Amino acid sequence: MFEQNIGDGANLFITIVAVIIGFVSALAFLDKMKTSKNEKED
């Protein structure tokens, strides 16, 4: 599917970006859970 002509640097960069996006989305999900929990208590 993909030819390995760019090098491992691009793969490493894509992996780091994917991990950062996953981490940010997990934090956003937890924040959403906390806010919905606080709204139910009020």
Secondary structure, DSSP 8 states (H G I E B T S, - for coil): ---TTS-HHHHHHHHHHHHHHHHHHHHHHHHHHHHHHHHHH-
